[in-house]
């Protein structure tokens, strides 16, 4: 891809950008062409699966990345955003595709299948699995399902970049053994889902995944970034969440 094509990449419509967070064009840009995850091995960018690609924020940065992925597949339950990405980004980048993950959501995809669906990727076909701000919007049963799907599609040498809202269930003695999540919005439980850390670690271990690096939130209590590898082992230690307090509310859908 020549530089002019990269520099001329369109930005998603403002309404779509609002649904995924900041509307600032810089949030979607990678003008220096650097790897978007510097701690991920270069070889991992060969075959990228972007679970919850939204309107192409990371895809757009990956297209600008040098070298860019050989293959990229983005899926999302918002058909309008997927169609926009397929029509405006996939046409500019060979090997990039976007597809609709037809799972129900009250406002984003009211006609979709309730619960969850298998990921449209072959077993052990993915070298880099991205789930950025995805597990933070899944109910417990669905999160457990997609952890297993992540493990299924990831190559043995692959890595996964995931983000989570986490808490320590030990601080909530009123919770039952089967209760492992907290919610902030009674009208849309998936607006933000906060999981017990030990529950997350168990789900990952059961799926054959190990946490190899943890990046604490940049705001107290916000998203923890967990880097995963497909191998049995002991999860790495979690550092203290010593970030300053602040506000970064999830978009209202």
C-alpha positions as CSV (number, residue, x, y, z in Angstrom):
1,X,0.0,0.0,0.0
2,X,1.4,3.4,-1.0
3,X,1.7,6.2,1.5
4,X,-1.0,8.3,-0.2
5,X,-3.5,5.5,0.2
6,X,-2.8,5.2,3.9
7,X,-2.9,8.9,4.5
8,X,-6.2,9.2,2.6
9,X,-8.0,6.6,4.8
10,X,-11.5,7.9,5.6
11,X,-12.6,8.4,9.2
12,X,-15.8,6.7,10.4
13,X,-18.9,8.9,10.8
14,X,-19.1,10.9,14.0
15,X,-22.1,9.0,15.2
16,X,-20.2,5.7,14.9
17,X,-17.2,7.1,16.7
18,X,-19.4,8.2,19.6
19,X,-20.6,4.6,20.0
20,X,-17.1,3.4,20.5
21,X,-15.7,6.2,22.6
22,X,-13.8,9.3,21.6
23,X,-14.6,11.1,18.4
24,X,-11.1,12.6,18.2
25,X,-9.5,11.6,14.9
26,X,-6.2,11.0,16.7
27,X,-7.9,8.1,18.5
28,X,-8.2,6.3,15.1
29,X,-4.8,7.3,13.7
30,X,-1.3,5.8,13.5
31,X,0.7,8.3,11.5
32,X,4.1,6.9,12.5
33,X,3.2,3.4,11.4
34,X,4.4,1.8,14.6
35,X,3.0,-1.5,15.9
36,X,-0.2,-0.7,17.8
37,X,0.9,-3.1,20.6
38,X,4.6,-2.7,21.1
39,X,4.9,-5.6,23.5
40,X,3.4,-8.1,21.0
41,X,6.0,-10.0,18.9
42,X,6.1,-8.9,15.3
43,X,5.3,-12.4,14.0
44,X,1.9,-12.2,15.8
45,X,0.6,-9.7,13.4
46,X,0.5,-12.3,10.6
47,X,-3.2,-13.2,11.2
48,X,-5.2,-10.8,13.3
49,X,-8.7,-11.4,14.6
50,X,-10.4,-8.3,16.0
51,X,-13.3,-9.4,18.2
52,X,-15.6,-6.3,18.5
53,X,-14.0,-4.2,15.8
54,X,-16.5,-1.5,16.1
55,X,-16.1,1.2,13.4
56,X,-12.5,0.2,12.7
57,X,-10.5,2.2,15.2
58,X,-7.8,-0.5,15.5
59,X,-8.2,-1.8,12.0
60,X,-7.5,1.7,10.7
61,X,-4.3,1.9,12.8
62,X,-3.2,-1.6,11.6
63,X,-3.7,-0.6,8.0
64,X,-1.3,2.3,8.7
65,X,1.1,0.0,10.5
66,X,4.4,-1.0,8.9
67,X,4.4,-3.8,8.2
68,X,0.7,-4.2,8.4
69,X,-1.0,-7.6,9.0
70,X,-1.0,-10.2,6.2
71,X,-4.6,-11.1,7.2
72,X,-7.1,-9.3,9.4
73,X,-10.7,-10.2,10.2
74,X,-12.9,-7.9,12.2
75,X,-16.3,-8.8,13.6
76,X,-18.9,-6.8,15.4
77,X,-22.6,-7.1,16.2
78,X,-23.4,-3.5,14.9
79,X,-24.1,-4.2,11.2
80,X,-23.9,-0.5,10.2
81,X,-20.3,-0.2,11.5
82,X,-19.2,-3.4,9.9
83,X,-20.7,-2.4,6.6
84,X,-18.9,0.9,6.8
85,X,-15.6,-0.8,7.5
86,X,-16.1,-3.3,4.7
87,X,-16.9,-0.5,2.2
88,X,-14.3,2.1,3.3
89,X,-11.4,0.2,4.9
90,X,-11.3,-3.3,3.4
91,X,-11.3,-1.8,-0.1
92,X,-8.1,0.0,0.8
93,X,-6.2,-2.9,2.4
94,X,-5.7,-6.3,0.8
95,X,-6.3,-9.2,3.2
96,X,-8.7,-7.1,5.5
97,X,-12.3,-8.3,5.9
98,X,-15.1,-7.3,8.2
99,X,-18.3,-9.4,9.0
100,X,-21.4,-9.0,11.1
101,X,-21.5,-11.1,14.3
102,X,-25.2,-11.5,14.5
103,X,-25.6,-11.6,18.3
104,X,-28.5,-9.8,20.0
105,X,-28.2,-6.5,21.7
106,X,-31.2,-4.4,22.7
107,X,-30.2,-1.3,20.7
108,X,-27.2,-2.3,18.6
109,X,-28.6,-5.5,17.1
110,X,-32.2,-6.1,18.3
111,X,-32.8,-8.8,15.6
112,X,-29.7,-10.9,16.5
113,X,-29.3,-14.3,18.1
114,X,-29.6,-14.2,21.9
115,X,-26.5,-15.1,23.9
116,X,-23.5,-16.0,21.8
117,X,-22.4,-17.6,18.5
118,X,-19.1,-19.4,17.5
119,X,-16.5,-17.1,16.1
120,X,-16.1,-17.2,12.3
121,X,-12.5,-18.4,12.4
122,X,-10.9,-21.8,11.9
123,X,-9.3,-23.7,14.9
124,X,-5.7,-22.5,15.5
125,X,-5.9,-20.0,12.7
126,X,-5.2,-16.7,14.5
127,X,-1.8,-15.4,15.6
128,X,-3.1,-12.2,17.3
129,X,-6.5,-12.1,19.0
130,X,-7.8,-8.7,20.0
131,X,-10.7,-8.2,22.4
132,X,-10.5,-4.5,23.4
133,X,-13.5,-3.3,25.4
134,X,-15.4,-6.5,24.6
135,X,-15.3,-8.7,27.8
136,X,-16.2,-5.5,29.6
137,X,-19.6,-5.7,27.8
138,X,-20.4,-9.4,28.1
139,X,-22.5,-11.3,30.6
140,X,-20.9,-14.1,32.6
141,X,-22.1,-17.0,30.5
142,X,-21.2,-15.3,27.3
143,X,-17.7,-14.2,28.5
144,X,-16.9,-17.8,29.5
145,X,-18.0,-19.0,26.1
146,X,-15.9,-16.5,24.2
147,X,-12.8,-17.3,26.4
148,X,-13.1,-20.8,25.1
149,X,-13.6,-19.6,21.5
150,X,-10.5,-17.4,21.9
151,X,-8.5,-20.5,22.9
152,X,-9.9,-22.5,20.1
153,X,-9.0,-20.1,17.3
154,X,-5.6,-19.0,18.7
155,X,-2.5,-20.7,17.4
156,X,-0.2,-22.4,19.9
157,X,2.3,-19.6,19.5
158,X,-0.3,-16.9,19.3
159,X,-1.1,-14.1,21.7
160,X,-4.2,-12.3,22.8
161,X,-4.7,-8.7,23.9
162,X,-7.8,-8.4,26.1
163,X,-9.3,-5.8,28.5
164,X,-11.4,-6.4,31.6
165,X,-13.1,-4.5,34.4
166,X,-12.1,-6.5,37.6
167,X,-12.9,-6.6,41.3
168,X,-12.1,-8.8,44.2
169,X,-15.2,-10.8,45.2
170,X,-13.7,-11.3,48.7
171,X,-14.6,-7.6,49.4
172,X,-18.3,-8.4,48.8
173,X,-19.3,-11.1,51.4
174,X,-22.9,-10.9,50.4
175,X,-22.2,-12.5,47.0
176,X,-23.2,-16.1,46.4
177,X,-20.7,-18.7,44.9
178,X,-22.4,-18.5,41.5
179,X,-22.3,-14.7,41.4
180,X,-19.1,-13.4,39.7
181,X,-20.1,-10.1,38.1
182,X,-21.2,-6.6,39.0
183,X,-23.3,-4.3,36.8
184,X,-23.8,-0.5,36.6
185,X,-26.9,-0.1,34.5
186,X,-30.2,-1.9,35.3
187,X,-31.6,-1.1,31.8
188,X,-28.6,-2.6,30.0
189,X,-26.5,-5.0,32.0
190,X,-23.8,-5.1,29.3
191,X,-23.2,-1.4,29.5
192,X,-20.3,-2.3,31.8
193,X,-19.6,-5.7,33.4
194,X,-17.1,-6.0,36.2
195,X,-15.8,-9.5,36.8
196,X,-14.3,-11.2,39.9
197,X,-10.6,-11.5,39.1
198,X,-10.3,-15.1,40.4
199,X,-13.2,-16.1,38.3
200,X,-11.5,-14.7,35.2
201,X,-8.3,-16.5,36.0
202,X,-10.2,-19.8,36.4
203,X,-11.9,-19.4,33.1
204,X,-8.6,-18.7,31.3
205,X,-6.9,-21.6,33.0
206,X,-9.7,-24.0,32.1
207,X,-9.4,-22.9,28.5
208,X,-5.6,-23.4,28.4
209,X,-4.7,-19.8,28.5
210,X,-2.2,-18.0,30.7
211,X,-1.9,-14.4,31.7
212,X,1.7,-13.5,30.8
213,X,1.6,-9.7,31.3
214,X,-0.8,-7.3,33.2
215,X,-1.1,-3.6,32.5
216,X,-3.0,-1.8,35.3
217,X,-5.6,0.8,34.5
218,X,-4.7,4.4,33.7
219,X,-7.6,5.5,35.9
220,X,-8.4,3.7,39.2
221,X,-10.8,0.8,38.6
222,X,-10.9,1.1,34.8
223,X,-9.7,-1.4,32.2
224,X,-7.0,-3.9,33.1
225,X,-5.1,-5.1,30.0
226,X,-4.3,-8.8,30.1
227,X,-1.9,-10.3,27.6
228,X,-2.6,-14.0,27.1
229,X,-0.7,-16.9,25.6
230,X,-2.1,-20.3,24.7
231,X,-0.2,-22.6,27.1
232,X,-0.7,-24.0,30.6
233,X,1.1,-22.2,33.4
234,X,0.8,-19.9,36.4
235,X,-0.7,-16.5,35.8
236,X,1.6,-13.6,36.4
237,X,1.1,-11.4,39.4
238,X,-1.3,-8.4,39.3
239,X,0.3,-5.1,40.2
240,X,-1.4,-2.7,42.5
241,X,-4.0,-0.4,40.9
242,X,-2.3,2.9,41.9
243,X,-3.8,5.0,39.2
244,X,-5.4,8.4,40.0
245,X,-9.2,8.5,40.3
246,X,-11.1,9.9,37.4
247,X,-14.1,9.4,35.1
248,X,-14.3,7.5,31.8
249,X,-17.8,6.4,31.3
250,X,-18.7,3.8,28.7
251,X,-20.7,5.1,25.8
252,X,-24.5,4.9,26.3
253,X,-25.9,2.7,23.5
